[in-house]
Amino acid sequence: MPVITIQMHQPTPSQKADLIRDLTSAAAAATQMPPASFIVLIQELADENIGIGGRNRAEVMAAR
């Protein structure tokens, strides 16, 4: 079974559901494999552990 892994900030439950559905659909279409063949893993990272332009994600988001 193919595994799709994405590392990102902490998404909402709705975002997770959308990611799982959409990533599975795109991979199935690209590979001509059935959607049931795919496993999607979402690895959640704390904002303090994501660096963007020399600052962590929490700082970047606070500055917006």
mmJSON file of the N, C-alpha and C atoms, coordinates in Angstrom:
{"data_MODEL":{"atom_site":{
"group_PDB":["ATOM","ATOM","ATOM","ATOM","ATOM","ATOM","ATOM","ATOM","ATOM","ATOM","ATOM","ATOM","ATOM","ATOM","ATOM","ATOM","ATOM","ATOM","ATOM","ATOM","ATOM","ATOM","ATOM","ATOM","ATOM","ATOM","ATOM","ATOM","ATOM","ATOM","ATOM","ATOM","ATOM","ATOM","ATOM","ATOM","ATOM","ATOM","ATOM","ATOM","ATOM","ATOM","ATOM","ATOM","ATOM","ATOM","ATOM","ATOM","ATOM","ATOM","ATOM","ATOM","ATOM","ATOM","ATOM","ATOM","ATOM","ATOM","ATOM","ATOM","ATOM","ATOM","ATOM","ATOM","ATOM","ATOM","ATOM","ATOM","ATOM","ATOM","ATOM","ATOM","ATOM","ATOM","ATOM","ATOM","ATOM","ATOM","ATOM","ATOM","ATOM","ATOM","ATOM","ATOM","ATOM","ATOM","ATOM","ATOM","ATOM","ATOM","ATOM","ATOM","ATOM","ATOM","ATOM","ATOM","ATOM","ATOM","ATOM","ATOM","ATOM","ATOM","ATOM","ATOM","ATOM","ATOM","ATOM","ATOM","ATOM","ATOM","ATOM","ATOM","ATOM","ATOM","ATOM","ATOM","ATOM","ATOM","ATOM","ATOM","ATOM","ATOM","ATOM","ATOM","ATOM","ATOM","ATOM","ATOM","ATOM","ATOM","ATOM","ATOM","ATOM","ATOM","ATOM","ATOM","ATOM","ATOM","ATOM","ATOM","ATOM","ATOM","ATOM","ATOM","ATOM","ATOM","ATOM","ATOM","ATOM","ATOM","ATOM","ATOM","ATOM","ATOM","ATOM","ATOM","ATOM","ATOM","ATOM","ATOM","ATOM","ATOM","ATOM","ATOM","ATOM","ATOM","ATOM","ATOM","ATOM","ATOM","ATOM","ATOM","ATOM","ATOM","ATOM","ATOM","ATOM","ATOM","ATOM","ATOM","ATOM","ATOM","ATOM","ATOM","ATOM","ATOM","ATOM","ATOM","ATOM","ATOM","ATOM","ATOM"],
"id":[1,2,3,4,5,6,7,8,9,10,11,12,13,14,15,16,17,18,19,20,21,22,23,24,25,26,27,28,29,30,31,32,33,34,35,36,37,38,39,40,41,42,43,44,45,46,47,48,49,50,51,52,53,54,55,56,57,58,59,60,61,62,63,64,65,66,67,68,69,70,71,72,73,74,75,76,77,78,79,80,81,82,83,84,85,86,87,88,89,90,91,92,93,94,95,96,97,98,99,100,101,102,103,104,105,106,107,108,109,110,111,112,113,114,115,116,117,118,119,120,121,122,123,124,125,126,127,128,129,130,131,132,133,134,135,136,137,138,139,140,141,142,143,144,145,146,147,148,149,150,151,152,153,154,155,156,157,158,159,160,161,162,163,164,165,166,167,168,169,170,171,172,173,174,175,176,177,178,179,180,181,182,183,184,185,186,187,188,189,190,191,192],
"type_symbol":["N","C","C","N","C","C","N","C","C","N","C","C","N","C","C","N","C","C","N","C","C","N","C","C","N","C","C","N","C","C","N","C","C","N","C","C","N","C","C","N","C","C","N","C","C","N","C","C","N","C","C","N","C","C","N","C","C","N","C","C","N","C","C","N","C","C","N","C","C","N","C","C","N","C","C","N","C","C","N","C","C","N","C","C","N","C","C","N","C","C","N","C","C","N","C","C","N","C","C","N","C","C","N","C","C","N","C","C","N","C","C","N","C","C","N","C","C","N","C","C","N","C","C","N","C","C","N","C","C","N","C","C","N","C","C","N","C","C","N","C","C","N","C","C","N","C","C","N","C","C","N","C","C","N","C","C","N","C","C","N","C","C","N","C","C","N","C","C","N","C","C","N","C","C","N","C","C","N","C","C","N","C","C","N","C","C","N","C","C","N","C","C"],
"label_atom_id":["N","CA","C","N","CA","C","N","CA","C","N","CA","C","N","CA","C","N","CA","C","N","CA","C","N","CA","C","N","CA","C","N","CA","C","N","CA","C","N","CA","C","N","CA","C","N","CA","C","N","CA","C","N","CA","C","N","CA","C","N","CA","C","N","CA","C","N","CA","C","N","CA","C","N","CA","C","N","CA","C","N","CA","C","N","CA","C","N","CA","C","N","CA","C","N","CA","C","N","CA","C","N","CA","C","N","CA","C","N","CA","C","N","CA","C","N","CA","C","N","CA","C","N","CA","C","N","CA","C","N","CA","C","N","CA","C","N","CA","C","N","CA","C","N","CA","C","N","CA","C","N","CA","C","N","CA","C","N","CA","C","N","CA","C","N","CA","C","N","CA","C","N","CA","C","N","CA","C","N","CA","C","N","CA","C","N","CA","C","N","CA","C","N","CA","C","N","CA","C","N","CA","C","N","CA","C","N","CA","C","N","CA","C","N","CA","C","N","CA","C","N","CA","C"],
"label_alt_id":[null,null,null,null,null,null,null,null,null,null,null,null,null,null,null,null,null,null,null,null,null,null,null,null,null,null,null,null,null,null,null,null,null,null,null,null,null,null,null,null,null,null,null,null,null,null,null,null,null,null,null,null,null,null,null,null,null,null,null,null,null,null,null,null,null,null,null,null,null,null,null,null,null,null,null,null,null,null,null,null,null,null,null,null,null,null,null,null,null,null,null,null,null,null,null,null,null,null,null,null,null,null,null,null,null,null,null,null,null,null,null,null,null,null,null,null,null,null,null,null,null,null,null,null,null,null,null,null,null,null,null,null,null,null,null,null,null,null,null,null,null,null,null,null,null,null,null,null,null,null,null,null,null,null,null,null,null,null,null,null,null,null,null,null,null,null,null,null,null,null,null,null,null,null,null,null,null,null,null,null,null,null,null,null,null,null,null,null,null,null,null,null],
"label_comp_id":["MET","MET","MET","PRO","PRO","PRO","VAL","VAL","VAL","ILE","ILE","ILE","THR","THR","THR","ILE","ILE","ILE","GLN","GLN","GLN","MET","MET","MET","HIS","HIS","HIS","GLN","GLN","GLN","PRO","PRO","PRO","THR","THR","THR","PRO","PRO","PRO","SER","SER","SER","GLN","GLN","GLN","LYS","LYS","LYS","ALA","ALA","ALA","ASP","ASP","ASP","LEU","LEU","LEU","ILE","ILE","ILE","ARG","ARG","ARG","ASP","ASP","ASP","LEU","LEU","LEU","THR","THR","THR","SER","SER","SER","ALA","ALA","ALA","ALA","ALA","ALA","ALA","ALA","ALA","ALA","ALA","ALA","ALA","ALA","ALA","THR","THR","THR","GLN","GLN","GLN","MET","MET","MET","PRO","PRO","PRO","PRO","PRO","PRO","ALA","ALA","ALA","SER","SER","SER","PHE","PHE","PHE","ILE","ILE","ILE","VAL","VAL","VAL","LEU","LEU","LEU","ILE","ILE","ILE","GLN","GLN","GLN","GLU","GLU","GLU","LEU","LEU","LEU","ALA","ALA","ALA","ASP","ASP","ASP","GLU","GLU","GLU","ASN","ASN","ASN","ILE","ILE","ILE","GLY","GLY","GLY","ILE","ILE","ILE","GLY","GLY","GLY","GLY","GLY","GLY","ARG","ARG","ARG","ASN","ASN","ASN","ARG","ARG","ARG","ALA","ALA","ALA","GLU","GLU","GLU","VAL","VAL","VAL","MET","MET","MET","ALA","ALA","ALA","ALA","ALA","ALA","ARG","ARG","ARG"],
"label_asym_id":["A","A","A","A","A","A","A","A","A","A","A","A","A","A","A","A","A","A","A","A","A","A","A","A","A","A","A","A","A","A","A","A","A","A","A","A","A","A","A","A","A","A","A","A","A","A","A","A","A","A","A","A","A","A","A","A","A","A","A","A","A","A","A","A","A","A","A","A","A","A","A","A","A","A","A","A","A","A","A","A","A","A","A","A","A","A","A","A","A","A","A","A","A","A","A","A","A","A","A","A","A","A","A","A","A","A","A","A","A","A","A","A","A","A","A","A","A","A","A","A","A","A","A","A","A","A","A","A","A","A","A","A","A","A","A","A","A","A","A","A","A","A","A","A","A","A","A","A","A","A","A","A","A","A","A","A","A","A","A","A","A","A","A","A","A","A","A","A","A","A","A","A","A","A","A","A","A","A","A","A","A","A","A","A","A","A","A","A","A","A","A","A"],
"label_entity_id":["1","1","1","1","1","1","1","1","1","1","1","1","1","1","1","1","1","1","1","1","1","1","1","1","1","1","1","1","1","1","1","1","1","1","1","1","1","1","1","1","1","1","1","1","1","1","1","1","1","1","1","1","1","1","1","1","1","1","1","1","1","1","1","1","1","1","1","1","1","1","1","1","1","1","1","1","1","1","1","1","1","1","1","1","1","1","1","1","1","1","1","1","1","1","1","1","1","1","1","1","1","1","1","1","1","1","1","1","1","1","1","1","1","1","1","1","1","1","1","1","1","1","1","1","1","1","1","1","1","1","1","1","1","1","1","1","1","1","1","1","1","1","1","1","1","1","1","1","1","1","1","1","1","1","1","1","1","1","1","1","1","1","1","1","1","1","1","1","1","1","1","1","1","1","1","1","1","1","1","1","1","1","1","1","1","1","1","1","1","1","1","1"],
"label_seq_id":[1,1,1,2,2,2,3,3,3,4,4,4,5,5,5,6,6,6,7,7,7,8,8,8,9,9,9,10,10,10,11,11,11,12,12,12,13,13,13,14,14,14,15,15,15,16,16,16,17,17,17,18,18,18,19,19,19,20,20,20,21,21,21,22,22,22,23,23,23,24,24,24,25,25,25,26,26,26,27,27,27,28,28,28,29,29,29,30,30,30,31,31,31,32,32,32,33,33,33,34,34,34,35,35,35,36,36,36,37,37,37,38,38,38,39,39,39,40,40,40,41,41,41,42,42,42,43,43,43,44,44,44,45,45,45,46,46,46,47,47,47,48,48,48,49,49,49,50,50,50,51,51,51,52,52,52,53,53,53,54,54,54,55,55,55,56,56,56,57,57,57,58,58,58,59,59,59,60,60,60,61,61,61,62,62,62,63,63,63,64,64,64],
"pdbx_PDB_ins_code":[null,null,null,null,null,null,null,null,null,null,null,null,null,null,null,null,null,null,null,null,null,null,null,null,null,null,null,null,null,null,null,null,null,null,null,null,null,null,null,null,null,null,null,null,null,null,null,null,null,null,null,null,null,null,null,null,null,null,null,null,null,null,null,null,null,null,null,null,null,null,null,null,null,null,null,null,null,null,null,null,null,null,null,null,null,null,null,null,null,null,null,null,null,null,null,null,null,null,null,null,null,null,null,null,null,null,null,null,null,null,null,null,null,null,null,null,null,null,null,null,null,null,null,null,null,null,null,null,null,null,null,null,null,null,null,null,null,null,null,null,null,null,null,null,null,null,null,null,null,null,null,null,null,null,null,null,null,null,null,null,null,null,null,null,null,null,null,null,null,null,null,null,null,null,null,null,null,null,null,null,null,null,null,null,null,null,null,null,null,null,null,null],
"Cartn_x":[0.836,0.0,0.876,0.646,1.391,1.025,2.015,1.815,2.139,1.212,1.409,1.603,2.721,3.012,3.127,2.481,2.598,2.935,3.923,4.308,3.876,3.15,2.643,2.25,1.832,1.316,0.121,-0.461,-1.564,-2.889,-3.336,-4.563,-5.806,-6.908,-8.184,-8.683,-9.621,-10.186,-10.77,-11.384,-11.941,-10.835,-9.748,-8.616,-8.006,-7.924,-7.383,-8.245,-9.551,-10.468,-10.316,-10.209,-10.028,-8.711,-7.645,-6.339,-6.374,-6.914,-6.97,-7.759,-8.911,-9.753,-9.045,-8.538,-7.975,-6.634,-5.778,-4.507,-4.744,-5.677,-6.002,-6.538,-7.441,-8.043,-6.988,-6.1,-5.071,-4.102,-3.7,-2.766,-3.406,-4.664,-5.361,-5.485,-5.805,-5.929,-4.582,-3.53,-2.201,-1.63,-1.968,-1.368,-2.302,-3.561,-4.564,-4.729,-4.508,-4.707,-5.987,-6.649,-7.871,-7.573,-8.456,-8.25,-8.012,-8.628,-8.473,-7.04,-6.211,-4.813,-3.937,-4.4,-3.552,-3.764,-2.659,-2.657,-2.128,-2.805,-2.359,-1.986,-0.768,-0.295,-0.066,-0.655,-0.453,0.385,1.589,2.472,2.364,1.811,1.57,2.79,3.154,4.294,3.806,4.352,4.025,4.592,3.894,4.341,5.771,6.198,7.558,8.603,8.179,9.108,9.153,8.502,8.488,9.137,10.223,10.911,10.605,10.287,10.003,10.75,11.698,12.414,13.125,13.632,14.381,13.546,12.227,11.338,10.494,9.986,9.118,7.715,6.935,5.607,4.721,4.826,4.001,4.286,5.563,5.936,5.439,5.57,5.118,3.611,2.867,1.411,0.973,1.682,1.342,1.576,2.529,2.866,1.89,1.039,0.089,-1.013],
"Cartn_y":[-1.191,0.0,1.248,2.166,3.419,4.271,4.967,5.846,7.268,8.185,9.612,10.253,10.959,11.608,13.105,13.871,15.322,15.815,16.691,17.316,18.765,19.218,20.585,21.058,22.322,22.873,22.035,22.372,21.578,21.967,21.168,21.494,21.178,21.796,21.517,20.147,19.562,18.282,18.357,19.477,19.644,19.682,20.384,20.423,19.039,18.281,16.919,16.064,16.14,15.359,15.749,17.059,17.536,17.037,17.12,16.646,15.161,14.373,12.924,12.607,13.236,12.995,13.454,14.685,15.259,14.635,14.352,13.693,12.284,11.569,10.222,10.269,11.204,11.328,11.653,12.604,12.988,11.841,11.143,10.031,8.883,8.604,7.535,7.874,9.123,9.541,9.484,9.903,9.941,8.552,7.609,6.277,5.218,5.589,4.621,3.459,3.733,2.733,3.081,2.099,2.403,3.229,4.15,4.973,4.157,2.99,2.149,1.653,1.828,1.385,2.336,3.559,4.599,4.793,5.062,5.452,6.873,7.762,9.139,9.357,9.846,10.154,11.652,12.277,13.7,13.826,14.344,14.559,16.026,16.27,17.628,18.18,19.4,20.071,21.306,21.519,22.721,23.936,25.069,26.283,26.662,26.354,26.683,25.842,24.755,23.846,24.047,25.102,25.404,26.767,26.816,28.079,28.602,29.899,30.564,31.898,32.064,33.331,33.739,32.786,33.087,33.244,33.096,33.165,31.899,31.571,30.402,30.777,29.772,30.008,30.826,30.627,31.394,32.887,33.236,34.649,35.209,34.429,34.859,35.101,34.183,34.303,35.485,35.735,36.852,38.197,38.25,39.5,39.821,38.895,39.137,40.049],
"Cartn_z":[0.0,0.0,0.0,-0.924,-0.921,0.293,0.812,1.966,1.54,1.809,1.56,2.928,3.106,4.377,4.159,5.025,4.981,6.386,6.47,7.729,7.654,8.675,8.631,10.021,10.076,11.332,11.79,12.872,13.417,12.753,11.773,11.058,11.898,11.521,12.179,11.731,12.467,12.015,10.603,10.265,8.922,7.869,8.159,7.23,7.054,8.127,8.035,7.118,7.302,6.464,5.0,4.731,3.356,2.769,3.547,3.076,2.742,3.636,3.419,2.149,2.0,0.818,-0.456,-0.452,-1.676,-2.07,-1.095,-1.409,-1.953,-1.352,-1.825,-3.245,-3.499,-4.83,-5.885,-5.585,-6.544,-6.815,-5.771,-5.943,-6.721,-6.441,-7.155,-8.64,-8.942,-10.341,-11.056,-10.385,-11.009,-11.25,-10.382,-10.473,-11.057,-11.243,-11.716,-10.734,-9.449,-8.399,-7.652,-7.041,-6.3,-5.041,-4.689,-3.499,-2.228,-2.137,-0.939,-0.763,-1.785,-1.705,-0.906,-0.676,-0.1,1.39,2.058,3.475,3.52,4.241,4.405,5.869,6.09,7.437,7.543,8.559,8.799,10.063,9.894,11.038,11.431,12.615,13.076,13.799,13.43,14.032,14.788,15.973,16.728,15.993,16.087,15.404,15.766,16.979,17.419,16.706,16.068,15.398,13.891,13.391,11.968,11.769,11.014,10.761,9.375,9.29,8.018,8.034,7.165,7.078,8.355,9.096,10.312,11.567,11.439,12.606,12.653,13.835,13.883,13.414,13.077,12.497,13.424,14.715,15.66,15.528,15.382,15.23,13.889,12.839,11.517,11.526,12.107,12.125,13.003,14.075,14.96,14.28,13.359,12.673,11.54,11.179,10.076,10.467],
"occupancy":[1.0,1.0,1.0,1.0,1.0,1.0,1.0,1.0,1.0,1.0,1.0,1.0,1.0,1.0,1.0,1.0,1.0,1.0,1.0,1.0,1.0,1.0,1.0,1.0,1.0,1.0,1.0,1.0,1.0,1.0,1.0,1.0,1.0,1.0,1.0,1.0,1.0,1.0,1.0,1.0,1.0,1.0,1.0,1.0,1.0,1.0,1.0,1.0,1.0,1.0,1.0,1.0,1.0,1.0,1.0,1.0,1.0,1.0,1.0,1.0,1.0,1.0,1.0,1.0,1.0,1.0,1.0,1.0,1.0,1.0,1.0,1.0,1.0,1.0,1.0,1.0,1.0,1.0,1.0,1.0,1.0,1.0,1.0,1.0,1.0,1.0,1.0,1.0,1.0,1.0,1.0,1.0,1.0,1.0,1.0,1.0,1.0,1.0,1.0,1.0,1.0,1.0,1.0,1.0,1.0,1.0,1.0,1.0,1.0,1.0,1.0,1.0,1.0,1.0,1.0,1.0,1.0,1.0,1.0,1.0,1.0,1.0,1.0,1.0,1.0,1.0,1.0,1.0,1.0,1.0,1.0,1.0,1.0,1.0,1.0,1.0,1.0,1.0,1.0,1.0,1.0,1.0,1.0,1.0,1.0,1.0,1.0,1.0,1.0,1.0,1.0,1.0,1.0,1.0,1.0,1.0,1.0,1.0,1.0,1.0,1.0,1.0,1.0,1.0,1.0,1.0,1.0,1.0,1.0,1.0,1.0,1.0,1.0,1.0,1.0,1.0,1.0,1.0,1.0,1.0,1.0,1.0,1.0,1.0,1.0,1.0,1.0,1.0,1.0,1.0,1.0,1.0],
"B_iso_or_equiv":[0.0,0.0,0.0,0.0,0.0,0.0,0.0,0.0,0.0,0.0,0.0,0.0,0.0,0.0,0.0,0.0,0.0,0.0,0.0,0.0,0.0,0.0,0.0,0.0,0.0,0.0,0.0,0.0,0.0,0.0,0.0,0.0,0.0,0.0,0.0,0.0,0.0,0.0,0.0,0.0,0.0,0.0,0.0,0.0,0.0,0.0,0.0,0.0,0.0,0.0,0.0,0.0,0.0,0.0,0.0,0.0,0.0,0.0,0.0,0.0,0.0,0.0,0.0,0.0,0.0,0.0,0.0,0.0,0.0,0.0,0.0,0.0,0.0,0.0,0.0,0.0,0.0,0.0,0.0,0.0,0.0,0.0,0.0,0.0,0.0,0.0,0.0,0.0,0.0,0.0,0.0,0.0,0.0,0.0,0.0,0.0,0.0,0.0,0.0,0.0,0.0,0.0,0.0,0.0,0.0,0.0,0.0,0.0,0.0,0.0,0.0,0.0,0.0,0.0,0.0,0.0,0.0,0.0,0.0,0.0,0.0,0.0,0.0,0.0,0.0,0.0,0.0,0.0,0.0,0.0,0.0,0.0,0.0,0.0,0.0,0.0,0.0,0.0,0.0,0.0,0.0,0.0,0.0,0.0,0.0,0.0,0.0,0.0,0.0,0.0,0.0,0.0,0.0,0.0,0.0,0.0,0.0,0.0,0.0,0.0,0.0,0.0,0.0,0.0,0.0,0.0,0.0,0.0,0.0,0.0,0.0,0.0,0.0,0.0,0.0,0.0,0.0,0.0,0.0,0.0,0.0,0.0,0.0,0.0,0.0,0.0,0.0,0.0,0.0,0.0,0.0,0.0],
"pdbx_formal_charge":[null,null,null,null,null,null,null,null,null,null,null,null,null,null,null,null,null,null,null,null,null,null,null,null,null,null,null,null,null,null,null,null,null,null,null,null,null,null,null,null,null,null,null,null,null,null,null,null,null,null,null,null,null,null,null,null,null,null,null,null,null,null,null,null,null,null,null,null,null,null,null,null,null,null,null,null,null,null,null,null,null,null,null,null,null,null,null,null,null,null,null,null,null,null,null,null,null,null,null,null,null,null,null,null,null,null,null,null,null,null,null,null,null,null,null,null,null,null,null,null,null,null,null,null,null,null,null,null,null,null,null,null,null,null,null,null,null,null,null,null,null,null,null,null,null,null,null,null,null,null,null,null,null,null,null,null,null,null,null,null,null,null,null,null,null,null,null,null,null,null,null,null,null,null,null,null,null,null,null,null,null,null,null,null,null,null,null,null,null,null,null,null],
"auth_seq_id":[1,1,1,2,2,2,3,3,3,4,4,4,5,5,5,6,6,6,7,7,7,8,8,8,9,9,9,10,10,10,11,11,11,12,12,12,13,13,13,14,14,14,15,15,15,16,16,16,17,17,17,18,18,18,19,19,19,20,20,20,21,21,21,22,22,22,23,23,23,24,24,24,25,25,25,26,26,26,27,27,27,28,28,28,29,29,29,30,30,30,31,31,31,32,32,32,33,33,33,34,34,34,35,35,35,36,36,36,37,37,37,38,38,38,39,39,39,40,40,40,41,41,41,42,42,42,43,43,43,44,44,44,45,45,45,46,46,46,47,47,47,48,48,48,49,49,49,50,50,50,51,51,51,52,52,52,53,53,53,54,54,54,55,55,55,56,56,56,57,57,57,58,58,58,59,59,59,60,60,60,61,61,61,62,62,62,63,63,63,64,64,64],
"auth_comp_id":["MET","MET","MET","PRO","PRO","PRO","VAL","VAL","VAL","ILE","ILE","ILE","THR","THR","THR","ILE","ILE","ILE","GLN","GLN","GLN","MET","MET","MET","HIS","HIS","HIS","GLN","GLN","GLN","PRO","PRO","PRO","THR","THR","THR","PRO","PRO","PRO","SER","SER","SER","GLN","GLN","GLN","LYS","LYS","LYS","ALA","ALA","ALA","ASP","ASP","ASP","LEU","LEU","LEU","ILE","ILE","ILE","ARG","ARG","ARG","ASP","ASP","ASP","LEU","LEU","LEU","THR","THR","THR","SER","SER","SER","ALA","ALA","ALA","ALA","ALA","ALA","ALA","ALA","ALA","ALA","ALA","ALA","ALA","ALA","ALA","THR","THR","THR","GLN","GLN","GLN","MET","MET","MET","PRO","PRO","PRO","PRO","PRO","PRO","ALA","ALA","ALA","SER","SER","SER","PHE","PHE","PHE","ILE","ILE","ILE","VAL","VAL","VAL","LEU","LEU","LEU","ILE","ILE","ILE","GLN","GLN","GLN","GLU","GLU","GLU","LEU","LEU","LEU","ALA","ALA","ALA","ASP","ASP","ASP","GLU","GLU","GLU","ASN","ASN","ASN","ILE","ILE","ILE","GLY","GLY","GLY","ILE","ILE","ILE","GLY","GLY","GLY","GLY","GLY","GLY","ARG","ARG","ARG","ASN","ASN","ASN","ARG","ARG","ARG","ALA","ALA","ALA","GLU","GLU","GLU","VAL","VAL","VAL","MET","MET","MET","ALA","ALA","ALA","ALA","ALA","ALA","ARG","ARG","ARG"],
"auth_asym_id":["A","A","A","A","A","A","A","A","A","A","A","A","A","A","A","A","A","A","A","A","A","A","A","A","A","A","A","A","A","A","A","A","A","A","A","A","A","A","A","A","A","A","A","A","A","A","A","A","A","A","A","A","A","A","A","A","A","A","A","A","A","A","A","A","A","A","A","A","A","A","A","A","A","A","A","A","A","A","A","A","A","A","A","A","A","A","A","A","A","A","A","A","A","A","A","A","A","A","A","A","A","A","A","A","A","A","A","A","A","A","A","A","A","A","A","A","A","A","A","A","A","A","A","A","A","A","A","A","A","A","A","A","A","A","A","A","A","A","A","A","A","A","A","A","A","A","A","A","A","A","A","A","A","A","A","A","A","A","A","A","A","A","A","A","A","A","A","A","A","A","A","A","A","A","A","A","A","A","A","A","A","A","A","A","A","A","A","A","A","A","A","A"],
"auth_atom_id":["N","CA","C","N","CA","C","N","CA","C","N","CA","C","N","CA","C","N","CA","C","N","CA","C","N","CA","C","N","CA","C","N","CA","C","N","CA","C","N","CA","C","N","CA","C","N","CA","C","N","CA","C","N","CA","C","N","CA","C","N","CA","C","N","CA","C","N","CA","C","N","CA","C","N","CA","C","N","CA","C","N","CA","C","N","CA","C","N","CA","C","N","CA","C","N","CA","C","N","CA","C","N","CA","C","N","CA","C","N","CA","C","N","CA","C","N","CA","C","N","CA","C","N","CA","C","N","CA","C","N","CA","C","N","CA","C","N","CA","C","N","CA","C","N","CA","C","N","CA","C","N","CA","C","N","CA","C","N","CA","C","N","CA","C","N","CA","C","N","CA","C","N","CA","C","N","CA","C","N","CA","C","N","CA","C","N","CA","C","N","CA","C","N","CA","C","N","CA","C","N","CA","C","N","CA","C","N","CA","C","N","CA","C","N","CA","C","N","CA","C","N","CA","C"],
"pdbx_PDB_model_num":[1,1,1,1,1,1,1,1,1,1,1,1,1,1,1,1,1,1,1,1,1,1,1,1,1,1,1,1,1,1,1,1,1,1,1,1,1,1,1,1,1,1,1,1,1,1,1,1,1,1,1,1,1,1,1,1,1,1,1,1,1,1,1,1,1,1,1,1,1,1,1,1,1,1,1,1,1,1,1,1,1,1,1,1,1,1,1,1,1,1,1,1,1,1,1,1,1,1,1,1,1,1,1,1,1,1,1,1,1,1,1,1,1,1,1,1,1,1,1,1,1,1,1,1,1,1,1,1,1,1,1,1,1,1,1,1,1,1,1,1,1,1,1,1,1,1,1,1,1,1,1,1,1,1,1,1,1,1,1,1,1,1,1,1,1,1,1,1,1,1,1,1,1,1,1,1,1,1,1,1,1,1,1,1,1,1,1,1,1,1,1,1]
}}}
